[in-house]
Amino acid sequence: MISKTKKTKIIAETRVHAKDTGSPEVQISILTKRIEELASHLKKHAKDNHSRRGLLAMVADRQAHMKYLEKKHPKRHATLTKKLGLKK
C-alpha cells in the first residue's frame, strides 16, 4: 500500500495542472507504483494468490488507462511512457 506522502509526491510529479488528481497520467503513475510494490511482495510470498489476482487487475486497469491516453493524447502518452520507463 502506498503511503499518503508517497502518493502526494507521485501526484505532484505527474499532474497536468495545479489541482490535478484524476488525470490519466496521475492514475497511471499511482497504479505503476502500486504494481511495483505488489510485485516485490509477490517475490517474497510466491503463494499469495489473492494478491496476485489484485496485481493482475491493477495491470489490466493501467493498460486500459494507457490505451485511452494513447488514443486521445498521443504526445502525453509518449511523454508519460518515457518518464515511467514503460514499454508498449
C-alpha positions as CSV (number, residue, x, y, z in Angstrom):
1,M,0.0,0.0,0.0
2,I,1.3,3.5,-0.9
3,S,1.6,5.9,2.0
4,K,-0.1,9.3,1.7
5,T,3.2,11.2,1.4
6,K,4.4,8.9,-1.4
7,K,1.0,9.3,-3.2
8,T,1.2,13.1,-2.9
9,K,4.7,13.1,-4.3
10,I,3.7,11.0,-7.3
11,I,0.7,13.3,-8.0
12,A,3.0,16.3,-7.8
13,E,5.4,14.8,-10.3
14,T,2.9,13.8,-12.9
15,R,0.0,16.2,-12.7
16,V,-1.2,18.2,-15.7
17,H,-2.3,21.3,-13.8
18,A,-2.2,22.6,-10.2
19,K,-5.3,20.9,-8.8
20,D,-5.0,17.7,-10.9
21,T,-5.6,14.4,-9.1
22,G,-7.6,12.4,-11.6
23,S,-6.0,12.8,-15.0
24,P,-4.9,9.6,-16.8
25,E,-1.2,10.5,-16.2
26,V,-1.7,10.6,-12.4
27,Q,-3.8,7.5,-12.3
28,I,-1.3,5.5,-14.4
29,S,1.6,6.8,-12.2
30,I,-0.1,5.7,-9.0
31,L,-1.0,2.3,-10.4
32,T,2.5,1.8,-11.6
33,K,3.9,2.5,-8.1
34,R,1.3,0.1,-6.5
35,I,2.2,-2.6,-9.1
36,E,5.9,-2.3,-8.3
37,E,5.3,-2.6,-4.6
38,L,2.9,-5.6,-5.0
39,A,5.4,-7.3,-7.4
40,S,8.1,-7.1,-4.8
41,H,5.7,-8.5,-2.2
42,L,4.9,-11.4,-4.5
43,K,8.6,-12.2,-4.9
44,K,8.8,-12.9,-1.2
45,H,5.4,-14.5,-0.9
46,A,5.0,-16.6,-4.1
47,K,1.9,-18.5,-3.0
48,D,-0.1,-15.4,-2.2
49,N,-2.7,-15.9,-4.9
50,H,-5.2,-13.3,-3.6
51,S,-2.6,-10.6,-4.0
52,R,-1.6,-12.0,-7.4
53,R,-5.3,-11.6,-8.6
54,G,-5.2,-8.0,-7.4
55,L,-2.0,-7.4,-9.2
56,L,-3.5,-8.7,-12.5
57,A,-6.5,-6.4,-12.0
58,M,-4.2,-3.4,-11.5
59,V,-2.2,-4.2,-14.6
60,A,-5.4,-4.5,-16.7
61,D,-6.6,-1.2,-15.3
62,R,-3.3,0.5,-16.1
63,Q,-3.4,-0.9,-19.6
64,A,-6.9,0.5,-20.1
65,H,-5.8,3.9,-19.0
66,M,-2.7,3.7,-21.2
67,K,-4.9,2.8,-24.2
68,Y,-7.2,5.7,-23.5
69,L,-4.3,8.2,-23.2
70,E,-2.7,6.9,-26.4
71,K,-5.9,7.3,-28.3
72,K,-6.8,10.8,-27.0
73,H,-3.4,12.4,-26.4
74,P,-0.5,10.5,-28.2
75,K,2.1,13.1,-27.2
76,R,1.2,13.0,-23.5
77,H,1.2,9.2,-23.7
78,A,4.7,9.2,-25.2
79,T,6.0,11.6,-22.5
80,L,4.5,9.5,-19.7
81,T,5.8,6.2,-21.1
82,K,9.3,7.6,-21.2
83,K,9.0,9.2,-17.7
84,L,7.8,6.0,-16.1
85,G,10.0,3.7,-18.1
86,L,7.1,1.6,-19.5
87,K,7.2,-0.2,-22.8
88,K,4.3,-0.5,-25.1
